[in-house]
């Protein structure tokens, strides 16, 4: 396997964390203090596996210094569906990247906390916008597990809550005034895409037209942007159907539940 080398890969940066959920969540750690000597290089979100909960909503920010070298990360993890309710924890540390995974010697692989064997986690860049979780042997996690993080568009507000299809079916609490963004995987080249069945509500107001972010081989993500405005509970439903035909029978639907505080 290629020797690990600390490197920076510009706007194609990737990272993530697969937490040891079988032993319960770690206690919160103080996030790294903001520094004028580093910038956010990339942000990734998604749901990762959990042994005793519905999944771990993972929101990670990678930082780089002005010269482009890795400059730490901040991670927010929310353990979903635990008996005592959802619980969030933060963690900070260092990261580095290199070439070489067990299944692909040329793959870009990111390590979090590479100098701490008990905490080190690794991800392979599966595409420009998708990271795939690796196990301790640098093999992909099984495909039946939630194992991907998605790169967030660079122009989103830093405080935006970004959700993916893995969040469907659960309830998300949102403070009033908070931006909310949904990223749903699609392949418009097949003639299909996602559409919001429910329009804006007093609680969650659509603030931009949906857009498609291309990835590779005709795939990508449909992005929907909202802002939480008035307290209350609501549901948003999305349908995957033939583009340009709102009467077409959807081939898939997903529902997101929200409570605006």
Buried (B, 14 or more C-beta within 10 A) or exposed (E): EEEBEEEBBEEBBBBBBBBEBEEBBEEEEEBBEEEEEBEBBBBBBBBBBBEEBBBBBBBBBBBBBEEBEBBBBBBBBBBBBBEEEBBEBBBBBBBBBBBBBBEBEEBBBBBBBBEEEEBBBBBBBBBBBBBBBBBEEBEBBEEEBBBBBBBBBEEBEEEBBBBBBBBBEBBBBBEEEBBBBBBBBBBBEEEBBBBBBBEBBEBBBBBEEBEBBEBEEEBBBBBBBBBBBEEBEBEBBBBBBBBEEEEBEBEEEBEBBBBBE
